[in-house]
Amino acid sequence: MRIQPAKSADVPEIAAIYAHHVQHGTASYEIAAPTEAEMVVRLARVLDAGWPWLVARGDKGEREGEREGEMLGYAYASQFRDRAAYRFACENSVYVRSDLRGAGIGTALLAALLDAARLVGFRQMIAVIGGAEPASVALHAGLGFAHAGTLRAIGRKHGRWLDTVYMQIALGDGAAGAPAEEPQ
Ligand SMILES: CC(C)(COP(=O)(O)OP(=O)(O)OC[C@H]1O[C@@H](n2cnc3c(N)ncnc32)[C@H](O)[C@@H]1OP(=O)(O)O)[C@@H](O)C(=O)NCCC(=O)NCCS
C-alpha cells in the first residue's frame, strides 16, 4: 500500500470510512456521521496547523474486496487538548475501512503517523480508545503504547455504557530536555 499526506480530494472517501464507524461502532463517540463539508473543515484544521493527516491507498488491489488505488484507511494527529501547554502532546485517530480490518493496514498507518507526528515536534501521543475496543488496544500495544488509564462508563452509544481507555507513547526525545521553543 501507499501511505501519503491527505489532500482535500480525499475527503469523500475519508468521510465514507468514518461514517461507517460512527454509525456502527463505538470508537467514535459521535452519534451522527459528519457531512463531507464538515470533514473538509476538519481536514483543513489539521493541515493548517501543520499536523499530519495520512491516507493509505492500495497499490494493486491485492486485498480481497479492494479495488486498485482506493482508500484503505486514514490516520491523523491533532493537539491532545486545545490549551497552550498541551502544545507537544497529540491525540491520534486511525480508521480502517470496515471490510479491510485485521489486514495490517492500521498498524502501517499508525507506524507512519508516529514518525510524522514526531517530525512536526510532538513529544507524546495519546490514544483515546472509545468503547475500549480490543482491536484498537491491540493495535496500540503492538506499537509500544502503554496503558495510561481507563474512564469507566463515560460514553453511551448503541444502548451501552462505554469505557474509554487511554494509552500513551513518547515520541522522539519525549520528556528528555526542553523543546526549542516554549509554548506561548
Ligand atoms: C482499530 C483499527 C484501526 C485497527 O486497524 P487494523 O488494520 O484492523 O489492525 P491490524 O490488522 O493492523 O492489527 C492490529 C492489531 O489488532 C489486532 N486485531 C485486529 N482486529 C482485531 C479484533 N477484531 N479483535 C481483537 N484484536 C484485533 C491484530 O491482531 C493486531 O494485533 P497484533 O499486532 O497483536 O497481532 C481498525 O480495526 C479500525 O478501524 N477499527 C474501528 C475504528 C477504531 O477503533 N479506530 C481506532 C480509534 S483510536
The ligand as an SDF file (V2000), in Angstrom:
LIG
                    3D

 48 50  0  0  0  0  0  0  0  0999 V2000
   -8.5250   -0.3330   15.2900 C   0  0  0  0  0  0  0  0  0  0  0  0
   -8.1480   -0.3920   13.7960 C   0  0  0  0  0  0  0  0  0  0  0  0
   -7.6710    0.9930   13.3490 C   0  0  0  0  0  0  0  0  0  0  0  0
   -7.0080   -1.4050   13.6620 C   0  0  0  0  0  0  0  0  0  0  0  0
   -6.6220   -1.4680   12.3190 O   0  0  0  0  0  0  0  0  0  0  0  0
   -6.4910   -2.9040   11.5730 P   0  0  0  0  0  0  0  0  0  0  0  0
   -5.9410   -2.6680   10.2440 O   0  0  0  0  0  0  0  0  0  0  0  0
   -7.7960   -3.5900   11.6970 O   0  0  0  0  0  0  0  0  0  0  0  0
   -5.4430   -3.6210   12.5580 O   0  0  0  0  0  0  0  0  0  0  0  0
   -4.1980   -4.5160   12.1730 P   0  0  0  0  0  0  0  0  0  0  0  0
   -4.6150   -5.5440   11.1780 O   0  0  0  0  0  0  0  0  0  0  0  0
   -3.0460   -3.6400   11.8440 O   0  0  0  0  0  0  0  0  0  0  0  0
   -3.9670   -5.2510   13.5640 O   0  0  0  0  0  0  0  0  0  0  0  0
   -3.5370   -4.5470   14.7070 C   0  0  0  0  0  0  0  0  0  0  0  0
   -3.6790   -5.4170   15.9320 C   0  0  0  0  0  0  0  0  0  0  0  0
   -5.0560   -5.5450   16.2600 O   0  0  0  0  0  0  0  0  0  0  0  0
   -5.4240   -6.9110   16.3730 C   0  0  0  0  0  0  0  0  0  0  0  0
   -6.7930   -7.0290   15.9290 N   0  0  0  0  0  0  0  0  0  0  0  0
   -7.2770   -6.7280   14.7080 C   0  0  0  0  0  0  0  0  0  0  0  0
   -8.6050   -6.9100   14.7020 N   0  0  0  0  0  0  0  0  0  0  0  0
   -8.9430   -7.3510   15.9390 C   0  0  0  0  0  0  0  0  0  0  0  0
  -10.1670   -7.6920   16.5590 C   0  0  0  0  0  0  0  0  0  0  0  0
  -11.3210   -7.6250   15.8870 N   0  0  0  0  0  0  0  0  0  0  0  0
  -10.1650   -8.0490   17.8540 N   0  0  0  0  0  0  0  0  0  0  0  0
   -9.0030   -8.1080   18.5510 C   0  0  0  0  0  0  0  0  0  0  0  0
   -7.8030   -7.7740   18.0180 N   0  0  0  0  0  0  0  0  0  0  0  0
   -7.7850   -7.4090   16.7290 C   0  0  0  0  0  0  0  0  0  0  0  0
   -4.4460   -7.6210   15.4680 C   0  0  0  0  0  0  0  0  0  0  0  0
   -4.3040   -8.9820   15.8350 O   0  0  0  0  0  0  0  0  0  0  0  0
   -3.1820   -6.8480   15.7100 C   0  0  0  0  0  0  0  0  0  0  0  0
   -2.6220   -7.2360   16.9370 O   0  0  0  0  0  0  0  0  0  0  0  0
   -1.2060   -7.9660   16.9800 P   0  0  0  0  0  0  0  0  0  0  0  0
   -0.2300   -6.9400   16.4070 O   0  0  0  0  0  0  0  0  0  0  0  0
   -1.0160   -8.2140   18.4330 O   0  0  0  0  0  0  0  0  0  0  0  0
   -1.3930   -9.1510   16.1160 O   0  0  0  0  0  0  0  0  0  0  0  0
   -9.3220   -0.8580   12.8970 C   0  0  0  0  0  0  0  0  0  0  0  0
   -9.7610   -2.1180   13.3180 O   0  0  0  0  0  0  0  0  0  0  0  0
  -10.4950    0.1010   12.9110 C   0  0  0  0  0  0  0  0  0  0  0  0
  -10.5630    0.9830   12.0730 O   0  0  0  0  0  0  0  0  0  0  0  0
  -11.3900   -0.0770   13.9000 N   0  0  0  0  0  0  0  0  0  0  0  0
  -12.5340    0.8030   14.0670 C   0  0  0  0  0  0  0  0  0  0  0  0
  -12.1070    2.1970   14.4150 C   0  0  0  0  0  0  0  0  0  0  0  0
  -11.1740    2.2690   15.5950 C   0  0  0  0  0  0  0  0  0  0  0  0
  -11.3280    1.5790   16.5930 O   0  0  0  0  0  0  0  0  0  0  0  0
  -10.1740    3.1710   15.4690 N   0  0  0  0  0  0  0  0  0  0  0  0
   -9.2310    3.4640   16.4960 C   0  0  0  0  0  0  0  0  0  0  0  0
   -9.6180    4.7900   17.0600 C   0  0  0  0  0  0  0  0  0  0  0  0
   -8.3110    5.4890   18.0770 S   0  0  0  0  0  0  0  0  0  0  0  0
  1  2  1  0
  2  3  1  0
  2  4  1  0
  2 36  1  0
  4  5  1  0
  5  6  1  0
  6  7  2  0
  6  8  1  0
  6  9  1  0
  9 10  1  0
 10 11  2  0
 10 12  1  0
 10 13  1  0
 13 14  1  0
 14 15  1  0
 15 16  1  0
 15 30  1  0
 16 17  1  0
 17 18  1  0
 17 28  1  0
 18 19  1  0
 18 27  1  0
 19 20  2  0
 20 21  1  0
 21 22  1  0
 21 27  2  0
 22 23  1  0
 22 24  2  0
 24 25  1  0
 25 26  2  0
 26 27  1  0
 28 29  1  0
 28 30  1  0
 30 31  1  0
 31 32  1  0
 32 33  2  0
 32 34  1  0
 32 35  1  0
 36 37  1  0
 36 38  1  0
 38 39  2  0
 38 40  1  0
 40 41  1  0
 41 42  1  0
 42 43  1  0
 43 44  2  0
 43 45  1  0
 45 46  1  0
 46 47  1  0
 47 48  1  0
M  END
$$$$
